[in-house]
Amino acid sequence: MLRGRPPFTMLGSVEVLDPHIHIEPTPVNEIEPSIPIELANLTMRLLDKDVNKCPQTMQAVMDGLNEIASYTEMLIPEPSLAA
């Protein structure tokens, strides 16, 4: 929820489903300009309709987030499998 709201806001489930399949969401940094462009780009890749353009693994997402975080000198901790 980087944007402060869902990408599509319609009333019914069918109304919400159709845009998720057919409409490109507005880039997050156009709605919230304080979002760094690198994070906005990663977010838009995660939302891409073409699965081949999306990060293929959670490790790829973590790598992208850690690269972004390195600009601010704070790393995202690796997730723990222990409960």
Buried (B, 14 or more C-beta within 10 A) or exposed (E): EEBEEEBBEEEEEEEBEEBEEEEEBEBBBEBEEEBEEBBBBBBBBEBEEEEEEBBEEEEEBBEBBBEBBEEEEEEBEEEEEEE
